[in-house]
């Protein structure tokens, strides 16, 4: 743990602790020792593993980042608590911040975390009406491709579009990867900006600016068409399965080519190429013998099969927009 109580009941950071003084666990009140090393941040620990209220197996990145973030929020005027335990939720968030009588949660995520655990934690904070923010560590840095491991932390706002927030311990800076967008057969697009303090980060995320998806250029469209033709010729893996499905439905991929690629980039929420759900949608529409609303509802159910789990986004709104756009393309 990064903070402990001294003899007078005052909170003390491990980095500020003096070895000759006494320090105590805020939960079990047992006497603590100070641990330090060349690789790991100074921290308090129990001499024996008698207290289950704290996890003392944290990585150096997590320990250093957690303290750095706590101090950064303190500098921005927030009241900060580190490692406070929420008994109702049975959770110990990394940092609790409070300002103007509003309490919030900061989770600095460095280690792997399953989607289900991330959902549970987020839902717990949401149920308690606590604002919460996931800040990611080095292992979650976005590169050339979106993955489920990263996608579950995606957030959106009107100014920056789809974004992720990081804290880089070595650089001692926040990094925001924003305007994240994707389309079939082309590299993931995004922008990067860094900040050294909480105020600048907050101002950036709340600035009044309208995010828009990039338009697909003529050169990019040629790349998409050529890549599709190459996949048809290769006929491998999942694409071969798609071809077989189309064959059994008497559906020709080449005839659908003009309908498979949108005029602009899309949200970075697809675990497979968009053309997979679009092919299915085109087929469903050709079979439509019921109302447009029934077709729409069936398309939504099919569409969900191709999405990452993105707990922090309103998926229903995203699907609604994408399907309406597809209906417009087909009808025209």
C-alpha positions in Angstrom: 0.0 0.0 0.0 1.1 3.5 -0.7 -0.3 5.3 2.3 -0.5 4.3 6.0 -1.3 5.9 9.4 1.4 7.2 11.7 1.3 7.3 15.5 -0.8 10.5 15.4 -3.3 9.0 13.0 -2.1 11.0 10.0 -1.9 9.7 6.5 1.7 9.3 5.3 2.9 8.5 1.8 5.4 5.6 1.6 7.9 7.8 -0.2 7.7 10.4 2.6 7.9 7.9 5.4 10.9 7.8 7.8 12.2 4.3 8.7 12.5 5.1 12.5 8.8 6.0 12.8 5.8 3.6 13.3 3.2 3.1 10.6 -0.1 1.2 10.8 -2.6 -0.5 8.4 -5.8 1.6 8.2 -7.9 -1.6 8.1 -6.4 -4.1 10.6 -4.3 -1.6 12.5 -1.3 -3.9 12.4 2.2 -2.4 12.4 3.6 -2.1 8.8 7.1 -2.2 7.4 8.5 0.0 4.6 9.7 -1.8 1.5 11.8 -0.3 -1.2 14.1 -1.4 -4.0 15.7 -0.4 -7.2 12.8 -1.6 -9.3 9.7 -1.2 -7.1 8.3 2.0 -5.6 8.5 2.5 -1.9 5.4 1.0 -0.3 4.1 -0.2 3.1 3.5 -3.9 3.6 2.5 -6.3 6.4 5.3 -8.3 7.8 3.1 -11.4 7.4 0.2 -11.8 5.1 -2.4 -11.5 7.8 -4.6 -8.8 6.3 -6.6 -9.6 3.2 -7.8 -6.0 2.7 -4.9 -5.0 0.5 -3.2 -6.5 -2.5 0.6 -6.2 -2.0 1.5 -7.9 -5.3 1.3 -4.8 -7.5 3.7 -4.1 -10.3 6.2 -1.3 -10.2 4.3 0.5 -13.0 1.0 0.3 -11.0 2.5 1.5 -7.7 4.4 4.4 -9.3 1.5 5.4 -11.5 -1.1 5.3 -8.7 1.0 7.6 -6.6 1.8 9.9 -9.5 -1.9 10.1 -10.4 -3.0 10.8 -6.8 -0.5 13.6 -6.5 -1.5 15.1 -9.9 -5.2 15.2 -8.8 -4.2 16.7 -5.5 -2.3 19.4 -7.4 -5.5 20.1 -9.4 -7.5 20.8 -6.2 -9.1 17.5 -5.6 -9.2 15.8 -2.2 -7.6 12.4 -2.8 -7.9 9.0 -1.0 -5.7 6.1 -2.1 -6.9 2.5 -1.7 -10.1 3.3 0.1 -12.3 0.2 0.6 -16.0 0.2 -0.5 -17.5 -2.5 1.7 -20.9 -2.4 -0.2 -19.2 -3.0 -3.5 -16.4 -5.2 -2.1 -14.0 -3.2 -4.2 -10.9 -1.1 -3.5 -10.5 1.4 -6.3 -7.1 2.8 -6.9 -7.9 6.4 -6.2 -11.0 8.2 -4.9 -11.2 11.9 -5.8 -13.6 14.6 -4.5 -14.3 18.1 -5.5 -17.3 20.4 -4.9 -18.9 17.6 -2.9 -18.8 15.2 -5.9 -16.9 12.0 -5.5 -15.3 10.1 -8.4 -13.2 7.0 -9.0 -9.9 6.6 -10.8 -8.8 3.1 -11.9 -5.3 2.8 -13.2 -5.4 -0.4 -15.2 -2.0 -2.0 -16.0 -2.6 -5.8 -15.6 -4.9 -7.9 -17.9 -8.6 -7.6 -16.9 -11.4 -9.7 -18.3 -14.5 -8.0 -19.9 -16.7 -9.5 -17.2 -14.7 -8.1 -14.3 -14.4 -4.8 -16.0 -18.2 -4.7 -16.5 -18.8 -5.7 -12.8 -16.6 -3.0 -11.4 -18.0 -0.3 -13.7 -21.6 -1.4 -13.0 -20.8 -1.2 -9.2 -19.6 2.4 -9.5 -22.5 3.3 -11.7 -25.1 1.8 -9.3 -23.6 3.9 -6.5 -23.9 7.0 -8.7 -20.1 7.4 -8.7 -18.3 9.0 -11.7 -15.4 6.7 -12.7 -12.5 6.9 -15.1 -10.4 4.1 -16.5 -6.8 5.2 -17.1 -4.7 2.7 -18.9 -1.1 1.6 -18.6 1.7 0.8 -21.1 0.4 -2.7 -22.0 -2.9 -1.3 -23.3 -1.3 1.1 -25.8 -3.2 1.1 -29.1 -1.1 0.3 -32.1 -2.2 -0.8 -35.6 -5.2 -2.8 -34.7 -8.1 -2.6 -32.2 -8.4 -5.7 -29.9 -11.0 -6.8 -27.4 -8.5 -6.2 -24.6 -8.4 -2.5 -25.5 -11.9 -2.0 -26.9 -13.6 -2.6 -23.6 -12.2 0.7 -22.3 -13.4 2.8 -25.3 -15.2 6.0 -24.5 -16.9 8.6 -26.7 -17.7 12.3 -26.6 -18.8 14.9 -29.1 -15.4 16.7 -29.2 -12.9 13.8 -29.5 -15.0 11.0 -30.8 -13.8 7.6 -29.6 -10.9 7.8 -27.2 -8.7 6.1 -24.6 -6.8 7.7 -21.7 -3.4 6.6 -20.6 -0.8 7.5 -18.0 2.8 6.9 -19.1 4.8 6.3 -15.9 8.2 6.7 -17.6 7.3 10.0 -19.3 5.1 11.1 -16.3 2.5 12.3 -18.8 -1.1 11.6 -19.7 -1.7 10.4 -23.3 -5.0 10.6 -25.0 -5.5 8.5 -28.2 -8.6 10.0 -29.8 -10.6 10.3 -33.1 -10.2 6.5 -33.3 -12.0 5.1 -36.4 -11.8 2.1 -38.6 -12.9 0.8 -42.0 -12.3 -2.5 -43.9 -8.9 -3.2 -45.4 -7.4 0.1 -44.2 -5.2 0.9 -41.2 -6.8 2.1 -38.0 -6.9 6.0 -37.8 -6.4 8.0 -34.7 -4.6 11.0 -33.2 -2.4 11.3 -30.1 -1.9 14.2 -27.6 -0.1 14.3 -24.3 -0.6 16.4 -21.1 1.5 16.9 -18.0 -1.4 17.9 -15.7 -5.0 17.1 -14.9 -6.4 20.6 -15.8 -5.1 20.5 -19.3 -6.4 16.9 -19.8 -9.9 17.9 -18.5 -10.0 21.0 -20.7 -9.1 19.0 -23.8 -11.8 16.4 -23.1 -14.5 19.1 -22.5 -13.6 21.5 -25.3 -16.4 22.5 -27.7 -15.5 20.9 -31.0 -17.5 18.6 -33.3 -15.9 15.2 -34.1 -16.4 13.9 -37.6 -15.4 10.6 -39.3 -12.8 10.8 -42.1 -14.1 10.4 -45.6 -12.8 7.6 -47.7 -10.6 8.9 -50.5 -10.6 7.6 -54.1 -7.2 6.0 -53.5 -8.5 4.3 -50.3 -11.5 3.0 -52.2 -9.3 1.4 -54.8 -7.3 -0.3 -52.0 -10.6 -1.6 -50.5 -11.9 -3.0 -53.8 -8.5 -4.6 -54.7 -8.2 -6.2 -51.2 -11.7 -7.6 -51.5 -10.9 -9.1 -54.9 -7.8 -10.6 -53.5 -9.7 -12.2 -50.6 -12.2 -13.6 -53.0 -9.3 -15.2 -55.0 -7.5 -16.5 -51.9 -10.6 -17.9 -50.3 -9.1 -18.6 -46.9 -10.1 -18.9 -43.3 -13.2 -16.9 -42.2 -13.5 -15.4 -45.6 -13.9 -18.8 -47.1 -16.7 -19.5 -44.6 -18.4 -16.2 -45.8 -18.1 -17.3 -49.4 -19.7 -20.6 -48.6 -22.5 -19.0 -46.8 -23.1 -16.7 -49.8 -23.0 -19.6 -52.2 -25.6 -21.5 -50.3 -27.8 -18.4 -50.3 -27.2 -17.8 -54.0 -25.6 -14.5 -53.1 -22.7 -13.1 -55.1 -20.1 -11.1 -53.2 -18.9 -9.3 -56.4 -22.5 -8.1 -57.1 -22.6 -6.6 -53.6 -19.2 -4.9 -53.8 -20.6 -1.3 -54.3 -22.8 -1.7 -51.1 -20.1 -3.0 -48.8 -17.9 0.1 -48.4 -19.3 3.2 -46.8 -18.3 6.8 -47.8 -16.6 7.4 -44.5 -14.8 5.6 -41.6 -16.8 3.9 -38.9 -16.7 3.5 -35.1 -13.8 1.3 -33.9 -16.2 -1.3 -32.4 -16.1 -4.1 -35.0 -14.3 -7.4 -34.1 -14.6 -8.5 -37.8 -14.7 -6.5 -41.0 -18.0 -4.6 -41.5 -18.6 -6.3 -44.8 -19.5 -9.5 -42.9 -22.6 -7.9 -41.3 -23.4 -6.0 -44.4 -23.5 -9.1 -46.5 -25.9 -10.7 -44.0 -28.0 -7.5 -43.9 -28.3 -7.4 -47.7 -29.4 -11.1 -47.7 -32.0 -10.4 -45.0 -33.4 -7.5 -46.9 -33.9 -9.6 -50.1 -36.0 -12.0 -48.1 -38.1 -9.4 -46.4 -41.7 -10.3 -46.5 -42.6 -8.5 -43.3 -42.6 -4.8 -42.3 -39.6 -2.6 -42.4 -39.5 -2.5 -38.6 -39.3 -6.3 -38.4 -36.4 -6.2 -40.9 -34.8 -3.5 -38.8 -35.0 -5.5 -35.6 -33.7 -8.7 -37.2 -30.8 -6.7 -38.6 -29.9 -5.3 -35.2 -29.7 -8.9 -33.7 -27.4 -10.0 -36.6 -25.3 -6.9 -36.3 -24.4 -7.6 -32.6 -22.5 -10.8 -33.6 -19.7 -8.7 -35.1 -19.1 -6.2 -32.3 -16.5 -6.1 -29.6 -17.8 -5.9 -26.0 -17.8 -2.2 -25.3 -19.4 -1.6 -21.9 -18.7 2.1 -21.7 -20.5 2.9 -25.0 -24.2 3.0 -26.0 -24.1 0.2 -28.5 -27.8 0.5 -29.3 -27.4 4.0 -30.7 -24.3 2.9 -32.7 -26.1 0.0 -34.3 -29.1 2.2 -35.0 -27.0 4.7 -36.9 -25.1 2.1 -38.9 -28.2 0.2 -40.0 -30.1 3.3 -41.0 -27.1 4.3 -43.1 -27.0 0.9 -44.7 -30.8 1.0 -45.5 -30.2 4.4 -47.1 -27.4 3.1 -49.3 -29.4 0.1 -50.5 -32.6 2.1 -51.2 -30.6 4.6 -53.3 
